[in-house]
Amino acid sequence: MEQERRISQALSQHFETVWRSLRRFGVAESHADDASQHVFLAFAARVDVIEPGRERPYLIGIAVRVAANFRRQHARLREEPVESVDVAPSSERNPESLLVQEQRRQQLDAALATLPDLQRQVFVLYELEGFSMPEIARALDIPLGTAASRLRRARDAFESWVQQHLSSQSGET
C-alpha cells in the first residue's frame, strides 16, 4: 500500500519533469510518452529501495538511461516520426505567437542536439529543469566536480551555437 502511494505521488509530482527531460535528452515527442512509461515502470520496480525524498533524482537518473536507449533504438528506424500537432484551439495565443514559440522550441532542440550526451544531460537538468549541482551529481552518479565541468563545457558549446546561429541569421537578412 505504501509503495502504491509513493508511485502515485511520484507520478503526479514528477511526470512533467521526466517527460520534458526525456524530450531534451533527445527522445522524439512521438516517443516521449512511451519513454516516460519505461521510466516509471523502472521506478515502480525499485520503489522499495529508493530512499523517501530522493525520488526526483532517481527518476532523472533512469530517464537519462531510457533516453539513451530510445535514441539508439530509434536511430535505426528509416522513417522520421511526425511530431504531434496541438489541434485544440487556444484562446490564449494567436497563431503567430504559437508559431514563434514552436520555432524557438525547435531551435532549442537543435542547439541541445549539438551537445554531447553527457554535457547535454547536465545542461538540461541545471539550466532548464532547475536541479542543483548536488542533485545532478546524485542522479547521474558522477562526482560533483565532473558535473560542474560538464556544465561549463556545455554552456560554452551552447553559447557558441547561439553565436553561430545569430551571425548566420544576421547574414541572411
MIGU-115959 format. One record per residue: residue in one letter; x, y, z of N, C-alpha, C in turn. Coordinates in steps of 0.001 Angstrom, whole numbers, plus 500000, padded with zeros to 6 digits. Layout:
residues N
AXYZXYZXYZ/...
This chain:
residues 173
M500816498803500000500000500000500000500865501269500000/E501916501281500820502833502419500873503546502588499533/Q503920501469498910504593501542497614503674502155496560/E502419501761496554501461502311495590501289503814495793/R501264504249497045501125505668497346502340506437496834/R503529505896497057504758506559496608504832506624495081/I504409505555494424504412505537492954503438506580492429/S502242506601492991501233507569492576501701509003492826/Q502308509220493966502806510548494308503941510957493362/A504853510056493080505958510355492169505429510669490775/L504453509911490336503865510130489018503220511511488935/S502435511860489933501750513154489887502713514321490056/Q503756514159490855504688515260491113505759515408490039/H506178514322489418507366514374488579507163513988487117/F505940513667486722505734513232485343506166514298484340/E505745515537484546506081516599483592507585516812483491/T508272516769484619509728516944484613510399515804483858/V509941514589484100510512513424483408510254513529481912/W509039513875481532508680513965480107509511515035479416/R509583516232480010510386517319479434511855516934479343/S512364516302480385513768515892480385514040514888479275/L513166513931479103513332512950478029513379513646476669/R512486514599476456512482515349475193513798516068474995/R514271516695476048515503517482475951516743516596475906/F516603515344476306517701514389476185517705513734474813/G516790514171473923516819513704472547515768512686472159/V514795512418473024513711511495472675512667512277471874/A512283511746470735511280512409469897509967512538470658/E509255513599470366507977513839471046507025512661470878/S507047512045469712506158510914469462506510509690470303/H507714509666470898508132508541471735508241508906473222/A508015510168473543508214510634474927507253509967475910/D506019509734475508505078509070476412505526507643476724/D505955506918475698506437505550475908507683505540476787/A508587506466476516509806506540477318509477506881478772/S508534507773478983508111508121480349507550506904481060/Q506781506119480336506231504904480922507356503958481348/H508380503835480537509530502992480893510196503497482172/V510330504808482278510957505397483469510151505040484713/F508847505228484656508030504983485839507863503493486140/L507935502653485127507916501209485386509195500780486107/A510324501322485672511585501017486353511561501549487788/F510998502723487961510866503304489301509992502405490184/A508865501968489643507940501131490414508585499816490827/A509440499280489979510091498007490295511087498145491443/R511591499353491672512621499564492689512182500516493806/V510900500877493841510440501894494781510748501537496236/D510802500266496563511044499861497946512482500121498394/V513419500290497456514809500555497840515203502024497662/I514292502835497141514570504257496938514239504998498226/E515220505734498688515053506487499922513966507555499740/P513009507643500641511977508688500536512620510082500458/G512111510880499560512657512206499327513695512247498215/R514123511096497724515133511009496660514513510534495342/E513205510622495244512529510119494047512913510894492789/R512944512217492881513216513046491704514590512742491094/P515684512777491866516978512438491249517012511007490703/Y516356510084491386516334508701490918515612508617489567/L514470509297489459513716509283488203514528509886487058/I515248510963487338516047511585486288517199510675485882/G517793509990486842518836509028486516518324507934485585/I517119507464485861516500506465484982516213507087483613/A515709508323483612515356508996482354516575509142481445/V517732509405482029518962509529481234519232508222480486/R519132507104481200519409505808480569518316505425479570/V517065505700479904515966505386478982516101506223477706/A516443507489477847516606508352476669517712507817475759/A518818507402476358519914506850475551519455505600474805/N518711504741475480518202503528474825517232503867473700/F516338504813473930515373505198472898516076505813471695/R517065506659471941517797507260470818518488506181469996/R519108505209470670519786504122469941518779503296469147/Q517673502934469784516670502102469114516088502811467904/H515759504073468064515035504764467006515951505396465965/A517243505403466221518192505873465205518254504875464056/R517939503624464339517984502585463305516754502618462403/L515711503306462820514496503382462010514720504299460817/R514154503935459694514322504754458494513332505908458466/E512192505729459056511185506778458996511413507800460100/E511081509022459771511173510102460747509814510233461407/P509763510240462751508465510385463412507895511779463182/V506608511829462965505937513106462802505558513584464196/E506036514752464544505734515294465865504267515677465906/S503662515460467050502232515733467179501976517229467122/V500848517570466595500446518965466480499307519198467456/D499379520292468153498317520645469091497104521092468278/V496083520258468239494923520564467419493839521300468194/A493968521379469493492972522087470295493184523587470132/P492126524322469807492279525758469657492623526401471000/S493481527367470949493901528049472168493273529432472204/S492664529753473314492076531074473459493108532068473969/E494272531562474403495293532419474991496208533054473953/R496540532335472895497534532824471957497007532799470540/N497517533706469757497143533706468353498094532787467588/P497767532445466363498600531512465600500045531981465422/E500255533283465278501619533783465103502472533531466342/S501925533794467512502716533578468734502962532094468958/L501999531248468596502215529803468699503307529343467742/L503337529911466550504365529568465574505745529999466072/V505834531197466611507108531687467134507575530799468284/Q506659530428469166507015529556470286507517528199469780/E506851527635468797507275526350468240508635526466467558/Q508868527559466841510161527762466196511279527883467229/R511008528570468324512004528701469385512290527352470036/R511244526557470242511438525225470816512275524365469886/Q512025524460468584512811523706467614514268524166467601/Q514498525472467753515870525979467826516568525470469073/L515852525451470202516428524915471429516773523440471244/D515857522678470663516126521257470405517345521085469509/A517463521935468490518618521848467581519915522169468321/A519886523178469164521080523538469941521448522417470900/L520461521854471580520732520767472522521276519538471801/A520803519303470592521250518128469837522724518217469467/T523296519418469456524719519558469125525617519229470309/L525062519196471509525872518905472696526096517402472828/P527287516999473261527495515580473571526528515157474683/D526097513904474657525081513430475598525404513748477051/L526640513510477476526995513723478878526883515192479265/Q527243516082478365527108517511478641525652517944478569/R524919517410477607523514517787477449522715517417478690/Q522980516258479266522254515829480459522404516841481580/V523631517239481869523877518184482955523282519551482619/F523458520004481387522938521307480962521421521362481113/V520738520347480612519275520312480688518809520314482136/L519415519471482941518978519378484329519230520673485098/Y520350521325484856520679522534485601519967523768485036/E520155524006483756519657525240483153518157525225482854/L517623524084482491516229524039482060515285523462483109/E515764522525483910514904521888484903515126522413486317/G516199523175486535516417523804487825516956522893488915/F517586521790488538518195520910489533519435521590490106/S519759521290491348521009521777491931522144520861491466/M523372521346491581524517520525491174524611519236492002/P524409519271493330524433518004494074523347517021493614/E522152517536493285521089516656492788521493516018491458/I522120516806490594522545516288489292523613515219489474/A524590515510490327525662514537490562525090513230491101/R524129513327492006523495512131492571522693511383491502/A521897512129490722521042511496489706521865510800488634/L522985511405488253523807510838487186524917509942487719/D525026509883489039526029509062489710527448509429489256/I527722510747489339529035511271488982529516512195490090/P530826512432490188531327513383491181530825514804490888/L530704515594491925530218516965491798531103517781490853/G532411517627490955533331518346490071533138517985488610/T532852516721488349532596516272486971531332516933486434/A530302516988487263529053517640486849529311519111486532/A530089519780487381530380521198487166531176521423485884/S532152520574485618532954520765484400532132520455483149/R531254519464483227530382519174482080529443520346481819/L528940520961482889528062522116482729528822523278482082/R530034523520482524530839524610481965531087524380480474/R531471523155480106531721522854478693530431522948477874/A529327522497478454528039522566477749527616524016477540/R527805524836478548527469526256478405528301526898477299/D529599526593477264530470527140476222530000526705474842/A529689525419474694529238524900473398527886525497473012/F526993525635473980525673526210473719525819527663473284/E526663528407473986526889529809473638527491529933472241/S528404529044471899528991529056470555527924528798469500/W527038527851469766525962527556468821525081528782468641/V524739529432469745523881530624469673524572531715468859/Q525856531942469122526587532981468384526638532655466891/Q526896531403466548526913530992465134525544531195464513/H524506530797465246523142530905464739522766532371464529/L523119533224465479522808534648465354523571535283464196/S524845534924464039525626535504462952525125535008461589/S524690533758461515524153533262460239522808533901459926/Q522022534197460944520741534875460715520951536321460287/S521926536988460885522160538386460514522725538468459096/G523416537425458643523936537387457294522853537154456258/E521745536538456678520629536244455760519748537439455532/T519671538332456522518730539447456415519330540659455794/
